[in-house]
Amino acid sequence: MATYAVLGSTGTVGGSVIEELLKSPARHIYAYARSTKKLFTLHPDWEKSPNLDAYEGTLQDIETLADCISGTKAVFMCAATAENQPGCDVARQQAKSVVKALDELRIREPQAQLPQLVVLSSSTLEPHLTRDLPALFHWLLVRAGSHIYADLELAEQFLRSRDDIKQVYIKPGGLVQDIPHGHQLSTERQQTFLSFVDLAAGMVEVAEAGDQYDLKNISVIPATEGTRIEWGVPYYLFKGLLIHWLPGLYPYISNWLP
Ligand SMILES: NC(=O)c1ccc[n+]([C@@H]2O[C@H](COP(=O)([O-])OP(=O)(O)OC[C@H]3O[C@@H](n4cnc5c(N)ncnc54)[C@H](OP(=O)(O)O)[C@@H]3O)[C@@H](O)[C@H]2O)c1
């Protein structure tokens, strides 16, 4: 039975990845959360699942993190911030802590094979994937998520400097809550929009493929037409741009609708 660790398991992407993994009884999941109470309130069925164990800890809790990722085939790194928060560093914290936990596992079990890291990122970081987007829309996107992208970029630089660690980057376009429309993996283009469930199915396919996609930037795109449009995008852009140009406003507007 293959075991997978999911960090950020209370989040939308992390939760969707777990739902996808649970579709096969041949997979076991170690779900890492800051609060297992929150995890099981969001997903009551998971508490009794024989295929899921929960680990409670922060990203600073290296011992618990090492326990959670020990013996896994892949670690889905889904702890993230969805808001353009000035100075956000969740991606960097997650990257540094996972690397520390892997180093700890090397000491604990020198012969053990270490897991591959499946890192949630964004196509906005990858000019090759976004070259079909209208230039103005891309320009706005880069600024509306500037603090998130800076964090993701630095986290990736840090992880890629460790060439002893297996890692793959998942870089989707805009995400939306929708039913499944099937998925494809692409190294050529992103598609906005993609449902969270289709993203999760793509991430699991990448993880199950082992080393095949090592070090690559993979976008997941819908396999068929019809993914819902997220009509909240203009609002997301407006709020993100306001924070980009006037970061001091963040404490006052962060409680606006997500
Ligand atoms: N939305 C899009 O259109 C889009 C497009 C492309 C890529 N993305 C990627 O998706 C990410 C957003 O993912 P999402 O929608 O799943 O976000 P989300 O629903 O807000 O989930 C974030 C997860 O990260 C955890 N987390 C946040 N801060 C943490 C911290 N300091 N320490 C430990 N855990 C922490 C949260 O835990 P708690 O529950 O404890 O807070 C939660 O589990 C973006 O940053 C970007 O990388 C999004």
The ligand as a Tripos MOL2 file, in Angstrom:
@<TRIPOS>MOLECULE
LIG
   48    52     1     0     0
SMALL
NO_CHARGES

@<TRIPOS>ATOM
      1 N1         -6.8540   29.9850   -6.3000 N.am      1 LIG1
      2 C1         -6.2940   29.9410   -7.4830 C.2       1 LIG1
      3 O1         -6.8810   30.3490   -8.5260 O.2       1 LIG1
      4 C2         -4.8910   29.3700   -7.6230 C.ar      1 LIG1
      5 C3         -4.3260   29.2400   -8.8850 C.ar      1 LIG1
      6 C4         -3.0600   28.6840   -9.0030 C.ar      1 LIG1
      7 C5         -2.3700   28.2670   -7.8760 C.ar      1 LIG1
      8 N2         -2.9390   28.4210   -6.6480 N.ar      1 LIG1
      9 C6         -2.1680   27.9870   -5.4700 C.3       1 LIG1
     10 O2         -3.0490   27.5890   -4.4430 O.3       1 LIG1
     11 C7         -2.6740   28.2240   -3.2230 C.3       1 LIG1
     12 C8         -3.9030   28.3640   -2.3270 C.3       1 LIG1
     13 O3         -4.2910   27.0570   -1.9440 O.3       1 LIG1
     14 P1         -5.6960   26.7770   -1.2530 P.3       1 LIG1
     15 O4         -6.7620   27.3550   -2.1160 O.co2     1 LIG1
     16 O5         -5.7530   25.3320   -0.9030 O.co2     1 LIG1
     17 O6         -5.5550   27.6840    0.0620 O.3       1 LIG1
     18 P2         -6.4010   27.5410    1.4160 P.3       1 LIG1
     19 O7         -7.7120   26.8870    1.1670 O.co2     1 LIG1
     20 O8         -6.3730   28.8990    2.0430 O.co2     1 LIG1
     21 O9         -5.5540   26.5030    2.3180 O.3       1 LIG1
     22 C9         -4.3320   26.8820    2.8790 C.3       1 LIG1
     23 C10        -3.8050   25.7230    3.7420 C.3       1 LIG1
     24 O10        -2.5240   26.1030    4.2210 O.3       1 LIG1
     25 C11        -2.5270   26.0850    5.6490 C.3       1 LIG1
     26 N3         -1.7220   27.1800    6.1740 N.ar      1 LIG1
     27 C12        -1.8520   28.4960    5.9070 C.ar      1 LIG1
     28 N4         -0.9400   29.2030    6.6110 N.ar      1 LIG1
     29 C13        -0.2180   28.2820    7.3330 C.ar      1 LIG1
     30 C14         0.8720   28.3940    8.2360 C.ar      1 LIG1
     31 N5          1.4170   29.5610    8.5580 N.pl3     1 LIG1
     32 N6          1.3430   27.2500    8.7810 N.ar      1 LIG1
     33 C15         0.8030   26.0620    8.4750 C.ar      1 LIG1
     34 N7         -0.2290   25.8810    7.6200 N.ar      1 LIG1
     35 C16        -0.7240   26.9990    7.0480 C.ar      1 LIG1
     36 C17        -3.9850   26.2660    6.0640 C.3       1 LIG1
     37 O11        -4.1340   25.7390    7.3720 O.3       1 LIG1
     38 P3         -5.2340   26.3230    8.4190 P.3       1 LIG1
     39 O12        -6.5320   25.6870    8.0110 O.co2     1 LIG1
     40 O13        -4.7230   25.8560    9.7230 O.co2     1 LIG1
     41 O14        -5.2410   27.8150    8.2470 O.co2     1 LIG1
     42 C18        -4.6720   25.4300    4.9860 C.3       1 LIG1
     43 O15        -4.5790   24.0710    5.2900 O.3       1 LIG1
     44 C19        -2.0240   29.5450   -3.6520 C.3       1 LIG1
     45 O16        -1.1030   30.0290   -2.7050 O.3       1 LIG1
     46 C20        -1.3040   29.1210   -4.9180 C.3       1 LIG1
     47 O17        -0.0540   28.5640   -4.5720 O.3       1 LIG1
     48 C21        -4.1850   28.9580   -6.4860 C.ar      1 LIG1
@<TRIPOS>BOND
     1     1     2 1
     2     2     3 2
     3     2     4 1
     4     4     5 ar
     5     4    48 ar
     6     5     6 ar
     7     6     7 ar
     8     7     8 ar
     9     8     9 1
    10     8    48 ar
    11     9    10 1
    12     9    46 1
    13    10    11 1
    14    11    12 1
    15    11    44 1
    16    12    13 1
    17    13    14 1
    18    14    15 2
    19    14    16 1
    20    14    17 1
    21    17    18 1
    22    18    19 2
    23    18    20 1
    24    18    21 1
    25    21    22 1
    26    22    23 1
    27    23    24 1
    28    23    42 1
    29    24    25 1
    30    25    26 1
    31    25    36 1
    32    26    27 ar
    33    26    35 ar
    34    27    28 ar
    35    28    29 ar
    36    29    30 ar
    37    29    35 ar
    38    30    31 1
    39    30    32 ar
    40    32    33 ar
    41    33    34 ar
    42    34    35 ar
    43    36    37 1
    44    36    42 1
    45    37    38 1
    46    38    39 2
    47    38    40 1
    48    38    41 1
    49    42    43 1
    50    44    45 1
    51    44    46 1
    52    46    47 1
@<TRIPOS>SUBSTRUCTURE
     1 LIG1         1 GROUP 0 **** ****
